[in-house]
Amino acid sequence: MAVKLQPVSGAAVNFADNLCRWDRARAGHYEVWFLTLNKRASQRGFWFRYTLMSPSRTDDDLAARSALWAAAFDRRRPGANILLKREYGIDNFTFDGREDFRLNIGDGEFSSSRATGTVTQGSHRIDWDLSFTPNRETYHHISPFLKLIARPKSFICSPNLDARFSGRVVIDGREIILDEEPGCQSHLWGRKQVDEWVWVHSNAFEKNPGTVFEGLAARQRHFSGRFASLNNRLMPPLQSLYLRHAGEEHRFIRMRMAEQWERRLGIGYWTFSAMNPHIRIDGTAQCRMRDMLQVEYTDPDGERLYCINSEIAHLKIRLFRRVRGLRWRYVETIKAHATAHLEHASRTTDPDVKMAGR
């Protein structure tokens, strides 16, 4: 299945995929617009999030709210890694999608081609003002048919899977200038976040400027009353991988057995493999524990989820071509050094990873 991701100038033709799914009244809804990007020369990574949450019930502790998040990673100075969060009342959230789209949360604004914001927490402050050329088409991680089968409570798409960002990021008064630096932008929404996931992305491979990889594996609990014995049990993970390389595009989507998930997934480390009739890939994404930050999310029903993220991970993918039936011939290895985005999430916290954003 081809997925065209060529950038275009002007307003995004696929802006509808970034439109807000919340009607400002429905209870039990969360929504996230996030950007991740790199400053390649200095081995830095950045993560910006614009979020809203409408709780399943309304009380003093669970009022509808919005938030701005900002994180900065520095591989050469891991002690300087920082993540800030500022929450606002839902009255500080506005959205305009009449001709293009534009959302505002407090001091932050996000549109088809620009992202700005300021987050202050304690003695720290992060400002960003970034522009980018939107992609022509959105990348959808799973097909409508699989959505019918999996019946997810959470949805994701990437309107800008292969973007280039220019502008500036200021961290505690120190300015960092970006000029056509690689990154991506995605949109999530739903009634409840999935219970476990691992995500890997890079569009900054060494010696391969046009290569893009997006990998996502996710598991959710089963809540259907028709199968009471399965209630609250984790379903087999759904794995979606995409590779654009050397002028070709490849998608790999399948359900994996839980035993394979447990063997191949660890904090700061994920190995994956997939094949289609023509190509096979074997990949490894990894990073140092000190290059990760942990944050706490809250679902609309109040349940907590813990996300461990790094924007300066390594990614290595080995490519094989099918020859003469079942045989595979090694072709090449592509690498992203400190320019891969790696994220794990689960319902339990990890005491060995720094908790941030509190």
C-alpha positions as CSV (number, residue, x, y, z in Angstrom):
1,M,0.0,0.0,0.0
2,A,1.6,3.3,-1.1
3,V,1.7,6.2,1.3
4,K,2.7,9.5,-0.3
5,L,4.4,11.9,2.1
6,Q,5.7,14.7,-0.2
7,P,5.8,18.1,1.4
8,V,3.9,21.0,-0.1
9,S,3.8,24.7,0.4
10,G,1.0,26.8,1.7
11,A,-2.0,25.5,3.7
12,A,-2.1,21.8,4.3
13,V,-4.4,19.9,2.0
14,N,-4.8,17.2,4.6
15,F,-5.7,19.6,7.5
16,A,-8.9,17.7,8.2
17,D,-6.8,14.9,9.9
18,N,-5.7,17.5,12.5
19,L,-9.2,18.8,13.2
20,C,-10.3,18.6,16.8
21,R,-12.6,15.5,17.5
22,W,-14.0,17.0,20.7
23,D,-17.4,18.8,20.5
24,R,-16.7,20.8,23.8
25,A,-19.5,18.9,25.5
26,R,-18.8,15.1,25.3
27,A,-17.5,13.5,28.5
28,G,-14.8,10.8,28.4
29,H,-12.5,12.2,25.7
30,Y,-8.8,12.9,25.4
31,E,-6.9,14.5,22.5
32,V,-3.2,15.2,21.7
33,W,-1.3,17.0,19.0
34,F,2.5,16.4,19.3
35,L,5.7,17.2,17.5
36,T,9.1,15.6,17.8
37,L,12.2,16.8,16.1
38,N,16.0,16.9,16.2
39,K,18.9,19.3,16.0
40,R,21.3,16.9,14.3
41,A,24.7,18.6,14.7
42,S,24.4,19.0,18.5
43,Q,22.6,15.7,19.1
44,R,19.5,17.4,20.6
45,G,15.9,16.3,20.5
46,F,12.6,18.1,21.3
47,W,9.1,17.1,22.1
48,F,6.1,19.4,22.2
49,R,2.5,18.5,23.1
50,Y,-0.8,20.3,23.0
51,T,-3.5,18.3,24.9
52,L,-7.0,18.4,26.2
53,M,-8.9,16.0,28.5
54,S,-12.6,15.8,29.2
55,P,-13.2,13.4,32.1
56,S,-15.7,10.6,32.1
57,R,-17.2,12.2,35.2
58,T,-17.3,15.8,36.5
59,D,-16.1,16.7,40.0
60,D,-13.7,19.1,41.6
61,D,-10.7,16.8,40.9
62,L,-11.6,15.9,37.3
63,A,-12.6,19.0,35.5
64,A,-12.0,19.4,31.8
65,R,-8.6,20.8,31.1
66,S,-5.9,21.5,28.5
67,A,-2.1,21.6,28.8
68,L,1.1,22.5,27.1
69,W,4.1,20.2,27.4
70,A,7.7,20.8,26.3
71,A,10.7,18.6,26.6
72,A,14.4,19.0,25.5
73,F,17.0,16.2,25.4
74,D,20.8,16.7,25.1
75,R,22.8,13.5,24.5
76,R,26.1,15.3,25.3
77,R,24.7,16.6,28.6
78,P,22.0,14.1,29.8
79,G,21.8,15.9,33.1
80,A,20.3,18.8,31.3
81,N,17.3,16.8,29.9
82,I,14.2,18.6,30.9
83,L,10.4,18.3,30.6
84,L,7.9,21.0,31.6
85,K,4.1,21.0,31.8
86,R,1.6,23.7,32.3
87,E,-2.1,23.0,32.7
88,Y,-5.0,25.3,31.9
89,G,-8.7,25.3,32.3
90,I,-10.7,24.2,29.3
91,D,-11.7,27.9,28.7
92,N,-8.1,28.4,27.6
93,F,-8.5,26.0,24.7
94,T,-9.8,27.3,21.4
95,F,-10.0,25.6,18.0
96,D,-10.8,27.0,14.6
97,G,-11.1,24.6,11.7
98,R,-13.3,26.5,9.2
99,E,-10.8,26.8,6.3
100,D,-7.6,25.4,7.7
101,F,-7.0,24.7,11.4
102,R,-5.6,26.5,14.3
103,L,-5.7,25.7,18.0
104,N,-4.7,27.7,21.0
105,I,-3.9,26.6,24.5
106,G,-2.8,29.4,26.9
107,D,0.5,30.7,25.5
108,G,0.7,28.0,22.8
109,E,-0.6,27.9,19.2
110,F,-0.5,25.2,16.6
111,S,-1.6,25.4,13.0
112,S,-0.9,23.6,9.6
113,S,2.5,25.2,9.3
114,R,3.6,26.7,12.6
115,A,3.9,25.7,16.3
116,T,4.6,28.2,19.1
117,G,4.4,28.1,22.9
118,T,5.8,28.9,26.3
119,V,5.9,26.6,29.3
120,T,7.2,27.8,32.7
121,Q,7.4,25.4,35.6
122,G,9.3,26.3,38.8
123,S,12.6,28.0,37.8
124,H,12.6,26.6,34.3
125,R,11.2,27.9,31.0
126,I,11.0,26.6,27.4
127,D,9.8,28.7,24.5
128,W,9.5,27.5,20.9
129,D,8.6,29.2,17.6
130,L,8.8,26.7,14.7
131,S,7.6,26.7,11.1
132,F,7.3,23.7,8.8
133,T,6.0,22.8,5.4
134,P,3.1,20.4,5.8
135,N,3.0,17.0,4.0
136,R,0.6,16.4,1.2
137,E,-1.0,13.3,2.7
138,T,-1.5,11.8,6.1
139,Y,0.0,8.6,7.3
140,H,-2.6,6.3,8.9
141,H,-1.1,3.6,11.1
142,I,-3.9,1.0,10.6
143,S,-6.5,0.6,7.9
144,P,-10.3,1.1,8.4
145,F,-10.8,-2.7,8.2
146,L,-8.4,-3.3,11.0
147,K,-10.1,-0.7,13.1
148,L,-13.3,-2.6,12.7
149,I,-11.6,-5.8,13.9
150,A,-9.6,-4.3,16.8
151,R,-12.3,-1.9,17.9
152,P,-9.8,0.5,19.4
153,K,-10.7,3.1,22.0
154,S,-7.8,5.3,20.9
155,F,-6.9,6.5,17.4
156,I,-3.7,7.9,15.8
157,C,-2.6,9.4,12.5
158,S,0.4,11.4,11.4
159,P,-0.5,14.3,9.2
160,N,3.2,15.3,9.0
161,L,5.3,12.1,9.2
162,D,8.3,13.6,7.3
163,A,8.6,17.3,8.1
164,R,11.4,19.8,8.3
165,F,11.3,22.4,11.1
166,S,12.9,25.9,11.2
167,G,12.9,28.5,13.9
168,R,14.1,28.6,17.5
169,V,13.8,26.9,20.8
170,V,14.9,28.8,24.0
171,I,15.7,26.8,27.1
172,D,16.2,28.8,30.3
173,G,17.3,31.8,28.2
174,R,19.6,29.7,25.9
175,E,18.6,30.0,22.3
176,I,18.9,27.1,19.8
177,I,18.4,27.9,16.1
178,L,16.9,25.2,13.8
179,D,17.2,25.3,10.0
180,E,15.3,22.5,8.1
181,E,15.8,20.0,10.9
182,P,13.9,16.6,10.7
183,G,10.9,15.7,12.7
184,C,7.2,14.6,12.6
185,Q,3.8,15.6,13.9
186,S,1.0,13.3,14.9
187,H,-2.6,13.5,16.3
188,L,-4.2,11.2,18.9
189,W,-7.7,11.1,20.3
190,G,-10.2,8.7,21.9
191,R,-12.0,7.5,25.0
192,K,-9.1,5.9,26.7
193,Q,-5.4,5.4,25.9
194,V,-4.1,2.0,25.1
195,D,-2.6,0.1,28.0
196,E,0.9,-0.5,26.5
197,W,2.7,0.7,23.5
198,V,6.1,1.2,22.0
199,W,6.8,3.8,19.3
200,V,9.8,4.5,17.1
201,H,10.3,7.1,14.5
202,S,13.1,8.6,12.5
203,N,13.5,10.6,9.3
204,A,17.1,11.4,9.9
205,F,19.1,8.4,8.7
206,E,22.8,8.7,8.0
207,K,23.6,8.9,4.3
208,N,19.9,8.4,3.5
209,P,18.2,11.8,3.6
210,G,14.9,10.6,2.1
211,T,14.4,7.6,4.4
212,V,11.6,7.5,6.9
213,F,10.7,4.8,9.4
214,E,7.6,4.7,11.7
215,G,7.0,1.8,14.0
216,L,4.2,1.3,16.5
217,A,3.1,-1.7,18.5
218,A,0.2,-1.3,21.0
219,R,-1.9,-3.5,23.3
220,Q,-5.2,-2.7,24.9
221,R,-7.4,-4.5,27.4
222,H,-10.5,-6.4,26.4
223,F,-13.7,-5.0,27.9
224,S,-16.4,-6.6,25.9
225,G,-19.3,-8.1,27.9
226,R,-19.8,-10.8,25.2
227,F,-16.5,-12.4,26.3
228,A,-16.5,-12.0,30.1
229,S,-13.6,-14.3,30.6
230,L,-11.4,-11.9,28.6
231,N,-12.4,-8.8,30.5
232,N,-9.4,-6.7,31.6
233,R,-6.9,-9.0,29.9
234,L,-4.4,-7.5,27.5
235,M,-5.1,-8.4,23.8
236,P,-2.3,-9.5,21.5
237,P,-0.3,-6.4,20.3
238,L,-1.0,-4.9,17.0
239,Q,2.2,-3.9,15.2
240,S,2.3,-1.4,12.4
241,L,5.6,-0.6,10.6
242,Y,6.3,1.7,7.7
243,L,9.5,2.2,5.8
244,R,10.2,4.6,2.9
245,H,13.7,4.0,1.5
246,A,15.5,4.2,-1.9
247,G,12.3,5.3,-3.7
248,E,10.1,2.5,-2.3
249,E,7.5,2.3,0.3
250,H,6.7,-0.7,2.5
251,R,4.0,-1.3,5.1
252,F,3.9,-4.2,7.5
253,I,0.9,-4.7,9.8
254,R,0.1,-7.8,11.9
255,M,-1.0,-9.1,15.2
256,R,1.8,-10.5,17.3
257,M,1.6,-13.1,20.1
258,A,2.0,-11.8,23.6
259,E,5.0,-14.1,24.2
260,Q,7.0,-12.4,21.4
261,W,6.0,-9.0,22.8
262,E,7.5,-9.8,26.2
263,R,10.8,-11.1,24.8
264,R,11.4,-8.3,22.4
265,L,10.4,-5.2,24.4
266,G,12.3,-3.5,27.2
267,I,12.6,0.1,28.5
268,G,15.1,1.8,26.2
269,Y,15.2,-1.1,23.8
270,W,13.0,-2.6,21.1
271,T,13.8,-5.2,18.4
272,F,11.4,-5.9,15.6
273,S,11.2,-7.8,12.4
274,A,8.7,-8.0,9.5
275,M,8.4,-9.1,6.0
276,N,6.3,-8.9,2.9
277,P,6.6,-10.8,-0.4
278,H,9.6,-8.7,-1.5
279,I,11.5,-7.3,1.5
280,R,12.4,-8.2,5.1
281,I,13.5,-5.8,7.8
282,D,15.2,-6.6,11.1
283,G,15.5,-3.5,13.4
284,T,16.8,-2.4,16.8
285,A,16.0,0.8,18.5
286,Q,17.8,1.7,21.8
287,C,19.0,4.5,24.0
288,R,20.7,5.0,27.3
289,M,18.5,5.1,30.4
290,R,19.8,8.6,31.2
291,D,18.5,9.8,27.9
292,M,14.9,9.0,28.8
293,L,12.3,11.0,30.8
294,Q,9.2,9.5,32.4
295,V,5.9,11.3,32.6
296,E,2.5,10.5,34.0
297,Y,-0.7,10.7,31.9
298,T,-4.3,10.5,33.2
299,D,-7.1,8.8,31.2
300,P,-10.6,10.4,31.1
301,D,-11.7,7.8,33.7
302,G,-8.9,8.8,36.0
303,E,-6.6,5.8,35.5
304,R,-2.9,6.6,35.2
305,L,-0.5,5.7,32.5
306,Y,3.3,6.1,32.5
307,C,5.2,7.1,29.3
308,I,9.0,6.9,29.0
309,N,10.4,8.9,26.1
310,S,13.6,9.8,24.4
311,E,14.1,11.9,21.2
312,I,17.8,11.0,20.9
313,A,17.8,7.3,20.5
314,H,19.6,5.1,18.0
315,L,17.9,3.1,15.3
316,K,19.5,0.4,13.0
317,I,17.5,-1.5,10.3
318,R,18.9,-4.4,8.2
319,L,17.2,-4.9,4.8
320,F,16.9,-8.2,2.9
321,R,15.5,-9.0,-0.5
322,R,13.7,-12.2,-1.4
323,V,15.5,-14.3,-4.0
324,R,14.6,-17.6,-5.5
325,G,11.5,-18.4,-3.5
326,L,12.2,-18.5,0.3
327,R,15.8,-17.3,0.4
328,W,16.7,-13.8,1.6
329,R,19.7,-11.8,0.4
330,Y,21.2,-9.1,2.7
331,V,21.1,-5.7,1.0
332,E,22.2,-3.0,3.4
333,T,22.0,-1.6,6.9
334,I,20.6,1.9,7.5
335,K,21.3,3.8,10.7
336,A,20.0,6.8,12.6
337,H,22.4,8.0,15.3
338,A,20.9,10.0,18.2
339,T,18.1,11.0,15.8
340,A,15.4,8.4,16.5
341,H,12.4,8.9,18.7
342,L,11.7,6.0,21.1
343,E,8.8,5.7,23.5
344,H,7.4,3.1,25.8
345,A,4.2,3.3,27.9
346,S,2.4,1.0,30.4
347,R,0.2,1.2,33.4
348,T,3.1,0.8,35.8
349,T,5.9,3.3,36.6
350,D,9.6,2.5,36.3
351,P,11.5,3.7,39.4
352,D,14.8,3.7,37.4
353,V,13.8,6.4,35.0
354,K,13.5,10.1,36.0
355,M,10.0,11.3,36.6
356,A,9.4,14.7,35.0
357,G,6.6,17.2,34.5
358,R,5.4,17.3,38.1
